[in-house]
Structures are given as structure tokens and as C-alpha cells.
Amino acid sequence: MLIHPWDAPHSDHEWQEWLAVHDFGQLAVNGLPGEAPYVQPTHFLYDAERGAHGEVLTHLARPNPLFTALEADPRVLLSVVDDYTYVPGPWQAPVGAPPEHGVPTSFYAAVQLRCTAHVVDDPAEKADLLNRQVAHFQPQGGTARAAVGEAPHGRLLSGIRGLRLEVTEVRAKFKYGSHKPQDAQERTAAGLATRAQPNDPAAHTHHHRRRTPPTT
């Protein structure tokens, strides 16, 4: 992923705060020789307080073929992309140029976590992992805790394997045109505010937050 200086996060807090509420991504695992990589969509819990770059917790069904590939190579990449939208060319046209000379582009936020995967098979550790995930996604409660040998979820622990992903490197990008001339930024902001496509409100928030302040 190419990251221009103007698209880089302003701080670790920026991407960590975004990742805390964008907790569904794609886990890419190197394929076995002669095979394409495995890509698994999954919910996950990111814990910024664990290790140098944080830790990711998730779980998958035991028969998932991804585990065979993990045994051969535990290096994985978790990719999360959201708050994306299409930006029409006329919004980006230079001052004095015809609107049709503007170059269309995409706005999006993306975080990629390079990790070392550790498979969790101990029943008690799996129960703890599941309970931490449920507490994150369902803080209001309403689901019984998983406990080894106890109903209703204890018997289901054997059907899953946990994954603890030790984050070794983070690449984050907030591509929202903050390097564009002021008039193009204003045109884009107005367009996002009025077009009302599904991701336009989130993109507008990022664009406003990161845009270059006007000169005085």
C-alpha cells in the first residue's frame, strides 16, 4: 500500500481510534506452495495495550483450511478498509480549468497489520478469548459467558480454534485529498455534504478533519 506523506496518520492515536470501531477485516495468510493466499473475512478485537504494536484476537471454525497454511507460515496480514467513497473529477478540477479536466479519485481509510499468528487450542484460553470478543462487540451483555465444561457454550469450544495475532508492523492511510488546493477541498467538501451516498458522511468527516486550513 502506497502511503504519501499527506495521507499518513497524524499519530498512532488516529489509526488506533479508527480501528477500535472498524473491527471487521480480511485476514490474509500465505498459501501453501503452488496455491494462492488464503483470505478470511472476520470480526476481530484489537487491543492496543498488548505488546509493542498491539494484539488482535479472533477465532475461526476448526475445519478452516487456513490453519494448515498457518502451520507452514505464521506470518499474516490483517487488512481493514472502510469510509471509502468515489470523488468525481469535476470536484477536483484545478482553478481556471474546465470541470471535465478534473481527475476522479477514491477516498478511503485503511489499516494493515502485519502479524505473527499464534493458534489457541487450550479450552480455557479459547473461552477467555471468546468472552473478550463478546464483551467488545456486545458490551450490553445478553449472551452467556463461555466456560469449559459448562452449558450452554462449553461444548462448542472444541469446534473452534482461537487466533492471537501479535502485531509486528502497522501501515495506516487516510486518503482524503488533504494535499489538494483549497478551492478543490471546498468543492469536495460541499459535494460530499450534499450527495448523500452511503459512505459520504464518514468521508466528509475525515476530509474536514484532515483538510488543509485556509491561508490568511
C-alpha positions in Angstrom: 0.0 0.0 0.0 1.5 3.3 -1.1 1.3 6.0 1.6 2.0 9.6 0.5 3.1 11.9 3.4 -0.2 13.8 3.2 -2.1 10.5 3.6 -0.2 9.2 6.6 -1.9 9.2 10.0 -1.1 12.2 12.2 -0.4 9.9 15.1 -0.8 6.3 16.3 -3.9 7.5 18.2 -5.6 8.4 14.9 -5.5 4.9 13.4 -6.0 3.2 16.7 -9.2 5.1 17.4 -10.4 4.3 13.9 -9.6 0.6 14.2 -11.4 0.4 17.5 -14.7 0.9 15.8 -13.8 -0.7 12.4 -13.4 -4.2 13.7 -14.2 -6.3 10.6 -11.4 -7.1 8.1 -9.8 -9.6 5.9 -7.1 -11.9 7.2 -4.6 -12.8 4.5 -2.4 -15.9 5.0 0.4 -17.1 2.7 -0.8 -20.1 0.7 0.9 -23.5 0.6 3.4 -24.0 -2.3 1.5 -23.6 -5.6 -1.6 -22.1 -4.0 -2.9 -18.6 -3.9 -3.1 -16.9 -0.5 -6.0 -17.6 1.8 -8.2 -14.6 2.6 -10.7 -14.9 5.5 -13.2 -12.2 6.3 -13.6 -11.9 10.1 -14.6 -9.8 13.1 -11.8 -9.2 15.4 -10.8 -7.4 18.7 -7.8 -5.1 18.5 -6.1 -4.5 21.9 -3.6 -1.6 21.7 -2.3 -2.3 25.2 -0.8 -5.7 24.4 2.8 -5.7 23.0 4.7 -3.1 21.1 2.1 -2.6 18.4 -1.0 -4.3 19.9 -2.6 -7.6 19.6 -5.6 -9.0 17.6 -8.0 -11.7 18.8 -10.3 -13.7 16.6 -11.4 -17.3 16.1 -12.4 -19.5 13.2 -14.1 -22.8 12.7 -11.7 -25.7 13.3 -12.1 -27.2 9.8 -10.9 -23.9 8.2 -8.1 -24.8 5.7 -6.3 -21.6 6.7 -4.9 -23.3 9.7 -2.8 -25.7 7.6 -1.3 -22.7 5.9 -0.6 -21.1 9.2 1.3 -24.1 10.4 3.6 -23.7 7.4 4.0 -19.9 7.8 2.6 -17.9 10.7 3.2 -14.5 9.1 -0.2 -12.9 8.3 -1.7 -9.6 7.3 -5.0 -8.2 8.6 -6.4 -5.6 6.2 -9.2 -3.2 7.1 -10.7 -0.7 4.6 -13.8 1.5 5.2 -15.2 5.0 5.0 -14.5 4.9 1.2 -16.2 6.9 -1.5 -15.8 7.9 -5.1 -14.8 11.5 -5.8 -15.9 12.8 -9.2 -13.4 14.6 -11.4 -15.2 18.0 -11.5 -14.8 18.3 -7.7 -11.0 18.1 -8.1 -10.6 20.4 -11.2 -7.7 23.0 -10.9 -8.7 26.6 -10.7 -9.5 28.0 -14.1 -9.6 24.6 -15.8 -12.8 23.1 -17.3 -14.6 20.9 -14.8 -14.1 17.9 -17.1 -10.3 18.2 -16.7 -10.5 17.2 -13.0 -9.2 13.8 -12.2 -11.6 11.4 -10.4 -10.2 9.6 -7.3 -11.1 7.5 -4.3 -11.2 8.5 -0.7 -10.7 5.8 1.9 -9.2 4.9 5.3 -7.1 1.7 5.6 -5.1 0.0 8.2 -2.9 -3.0 7.6 -1.5 -5.0 10.5 1.4 -7.4 9.8 1.3 -10.1 12.5 2.7 -13.3 13.8 -0.2 -15.7 14.3 -0.4 -17.9 17.4 -3.1 -20.6 17.4 -5.0 -21.0 20.6 -6.3 -24.5 21.3 -6.4 -24.7 25.1 -10.1 -24.7 26.1 -9.8 -22.3 28.9 -7.8 -19.8 26.8 -10.3 -20.1 24.0 -13.1 -19.4 26.4 -11.3 -16.3 27.6 -10.7 -15.2 24.1 -14.4 -15.6 23.2 -15.5 -13.8 26.3 -13.2 -10.8 25.5 -14.6 -10.7 21.9 -18.2 -10.8 23.0 -17.6 -8.1 25.7 -16.2 -5.9 22.9 -19.0 -6.4 20.4 -21.8 -6.7 23.0 -21.0 -4.6 26.0 -24.6 -4.5 26.9 -24.4 -8.2 27.7 -27.2 -10.7 26.9 -25.0 -13.7 25.9 -23.9 -16.3 28.4 -20.2 -16.5 29.1 -18.2 -19.4 27.6 -16.8 -21.7 30.3 -15.1 -25.1 29.9 -17.5 -27.9 30.6 -20.4 -25.6 31.3 -23.6 -25.1 29.3 -24.6 -23.5 27.0 -21.3 -22.8 25.2 -18.7 -25.1 26.8 -19.5 -27.9 24.4 -18.9 -25.7 21.4 -15.3 -24.8 22.3 -14.0 -27.9 20.5 -15.4 -26.7 17.2 -13.3 -23.6 17.0 -9.6 -22.6 17.2 -8.6 -19.2 18.6 -6.1 -16.9 16.9 -3.9 -14.4 18.8 -2.2 -12.2 16.3 0.9 -10.5 17.6 1.2 -7.2 15.6 4.7 -6.6 14.3 4.1 -3.7 11.9 1.3 -1.2 11.2 0.7 0.7 8.0 -2.2 3.2 8.0 -3.6 5.6 5.4 -6.3 8.3 5.4 -6.6 9.3 1.8 -8.9 12.3 1.8 -7.3 14.9 -0.5 -5.7 17.0 2.2 -2.9 18.0 -0.3 -5.3 19.5 -2.8 -5.7 23.2 -3.4 -8.1 25.0 -1.1 -10.8 25.6 -3.7 -10.8 21.9 -4.7 -11.1 20.9 -1.0 -14.0 23.3 -0.6 -15.7 21.9 -3.7 -15.2 18.3 -2.5 -16.5 19.1 1.0 -19.6 20.6 -0.5 -20.1 17.7 -2.8 -19.7 15.1 0.0 -22.1 17.1 2.2 -24.9 17.1 -0.4 -24.5 13.9 -2.5 -25.5 11.6 0.4 -24.2 8.3 -0.9 -23.8 5.7 1.9 -20.2 6.4 3.0 -20.3 10.2 2.2 -20.9 11.3 5.8 -17.9 9.4 7.2 -15.7 10.5 4.3 -16.9 14.1 4.8 -15.9 13.9 8.5 -12.4 12.6 7.6 -12.0 15.2 4.8 -13.0 18.1 7.1 -10.8 16.8 9.9 -7.7 16.4 7.8 -8.1 19.2 5.2 -5.5 22.0 4.9 -6.6 25.1 6.8 -7.2 28.1 4.6 -4.3 30.6 4.5 -4.9 34.1 5.8 
